[in-house]
Amino acid sequence: MASDLTPGARSGLQAAYDERVRSGEIRPDPAQAAALAPLIRLEADLAAARPGGGLRKLFHKPESQRGVYLIGPVGRGKTMLMDLFFETVPVAAKRRTHFHVFMGEVHRLIDAWRKGDAAARKARFGQHKGDDPIAPVADVVAGEAQLLCFDEFQVTDIADAMILGRLFEALFARGVTLVTTSNRLPDDLYRNGINRQLFLPFIDLLKRRVEVVSIAGPHDYRLDRLRAAGTWFSPADPDNRRSFDSLWREMLGPEEETGETVEVLGRKVHFPHAAGGLLRASFASLCSVALGPNDYIAVAQRFHTVFLEGLPKLTANRREEARRLVILVDALYEAKTRLIVLAEAEPVKLYPEGDGAFEFERTASRLQEMRSADWLEDR
């Protein structure tokens, strides 16, 4: 739906939020209600900045408005508020996507500029001169959307870190406004990353161009779903598979499985069933292939919730897979990543005999702990 907010008019975002509360679709939440104010401010700023008709519209240069950066723990409603803002804000040229999907597209555009001849550049970018890809890429992005709404803003890739400052400086200069959700404050982005000092100007730029808004209410709505459904489904019969699938769809919500590629020490590991901070992967894809500790640590850092399906009872001739499962669980446990499992058996019966079975008892204990209410809440 669209809104034509004018000064003094009723906010379309506020009206939509109030309607969801009245209908019972969402419960009243003071932390969410407080976070509406900066989004309503931006809604009004964007409406006021729209050009009028005639020549003013023809020659109007888009203006970037001070955006909003929604920060808070998982499950507090950041994405819901951003999506509601996106639906109601009076902007025609707008785009909502996951940050990692957007950056993947940016890297492909950069690659196309660098490898394209004059004709290919002209066809894709409408221009062809110069060696620096940032300006033509920014022209393409700004030409498609004057409002960018990102879910799960985080920076772990050095290739992203090295271009973000120049890219967003160019986007803001072209009138693009940013709204994003994140689990990390701007000052914590790319923390301990390689050459992080080169990334610091982007953090300064970001803090100047967005209002950082905390949504840190005590209620975790995703945790409600996990409590109700449980996180360990065994045996892997049709009923448990239906429950596992249903919980995945519920946690996914309106999102689509866009897939995610995680880069580890120069290698790229692709996960086709992922969206934002959610990953769904089979035991075979994680533990029956040559992945190691660095891969599992990268997965644990990238995703806040992992759905692991097809976990079998393991025998002595599958000790390597059992070893990888131990390393995977350790990485997820240390990162406080939530784990939902569809397995053939309970944790203590997964690997009772074989090399490393004694050591696996600790993993079984951790798996038991990770399904407890206390552990799920302590995230």
Secondary structure, 3 states (H helix, E strand, C coil): CCCCCCCCCCCHHHHHHHHHHHHCCCCCCHHHHHHHHHHHHHHHHHHHHCCCCHHHHHCCCCCCCCEEEEECCCCCCHHHHHHHHHHHCCCCCEEEEEHHHHHHHHHHHHHHHHHCCHHHHHHHHCCCCCCCCHHHHHHHHHHHCCEEEEECCCCCCHHHHHHHHHHHHHHHHCCCEEEEEECCCHHHCCCCCCCHHHCHHHHHHHHHHEEEEECCCCCCHHHHHHHHHCCEECCCCHHHHHHHHHHHHHHHCCCCCCCEEEEECCEEEEECCEECCEEEEEHHHHHCCCCCHHHHHHHHHHCCEEEEEEECCCCHHHHHHHHHHHHHHHHHHHCCCEEEEEECCCHHHCCCCCCCHHHHHHHHHHHHHHCCHHHHHCC
